[in-house]
Amino acid sequence: MNFRPRKPPKDGRVFVRGLAAGTGEADLLRHFDRYGVVDQVSIPRVVEVDSLTGLPALRFAIVKFGHPEFAGLALDREQVIDGQTVAIVLRLLLKWEALLQVDIVVLRRLQRQVLVPKPDQ
């Protein structure tokens, strides 16, 4: 496996994807405190079931460290919390955001084609 340390986030914030159903904010605080001071942990209250698939929604948390370097330490290690392997990411990309980003890329390409004048030949 090719492993390359990731650059720590400037704001010291990471997202934790794939939390077990019983994992709470106190569990996350205890887990991530080993990497340095944790300023805040929050698990957003979102729908419990994905309306498109009918499957349980992906639970995630936001962990804000006191210093960006602490967040970098957490990013560079595989994490298992309450028996569940979780993903530590810099940015949480939700399904609708991914679709929107594709649309934005397509629109920008179209905009360049329409708005950029072609040089006279």
N, C-alpha and C positions, 0 to 999 in steps of 0.2 A: 504494500500500500504506500502510495506517495503522500507523505504528510508534510504540509507546509504551514507553519504558524500564521494565523491571521492577524491583521493589524487591529489593535484594540479600538473600540468605538470612542469617538471624542467625548461623547456625553456620558460614558460609563454604563450605558444601558444595553442589555441583551434580552432576547426573547427566548423563552423555553417552550418548545413544542412537544406535544405528545405526553402530557401529564397523565398519571393514573387518576382514576375517578376520586380516590380518597385523599389525594395530595392537597394539602392546604398551604396557606402563606407561611405559617410557622415552620412547616417542614422544609420549605424552600429556603427560608432565612437560615435555618440550622445547617442545611446542606451547603449553601454558597458562602456562608460566613468563613469557611476554611480558606477562601481565596483572598479575603480582605474585608474591609468594612462595607456592609450592605446598607445603603440609605433607605431603600424602599423595595418592597415586593408586592405585586398586585396580580391577582387572577381575575381578569375581566369576566363579568357575568354575561355570558352570551347564551344563545339558544342551546338547549341540551341535545337537540336532534337536528341534523342537516335536513332542510326542507326538500332538497332535490333528491337525496338518496334514501332518506329515512333512517340512516345510520347515526350512531352517536357522533356528535360534533367533536372536533379536535379541541381538546382543552389546552390552553397555553397560559403563560405567565410573563410578566415583565419584571426583570430584576435590574435595579439601579444601584450600581456600585459607587462608593465614595471617591474612587479614582479610576480613570480609564484602564490603567495597567491591571487592576484587579479583574476587570471584565475580560481583559485579554487572557489572563490565566485560566479563567473558566471556559473560554472559547477553545482553548488548545487541548482540552481533555474530554474523553468520552464520559458522559454522566449517566449514572443510574440512580434514580430517585424512587423510593418505595417499590423497588423491584422492576421498575419500568425504565428502559433505555430512552432517554430524551434527546432531542436535538437542540443545541444552543446555537442560535443564529443572530446575525446583526440586525436583520429586518424581517418582519413577519409579512409574508406575501399571501394574502387571502385570495380565494378563487376569483372573486369579482375584480380584485386589483390586477391580477394576472391578465384577465381578459381585457380590462381597460388599457393596460400597458401595450398590449398587442394592437388595439385600436389606435392608440396614440402614435405608435410607430408607423402604422399604415397611413394615418392622416398626415404625418410629417413628410412622408415620402411623396404623397399626392400634392401637398402644399409646395414642396420644392419644385415639382414638375410644372405646376401651374404658375407659381409666383416668380420663379427665377427666369429672367429673360435670357433667351439664347443669343449668343453673339452672332452678328451678321456674317454671312459667308461671302 
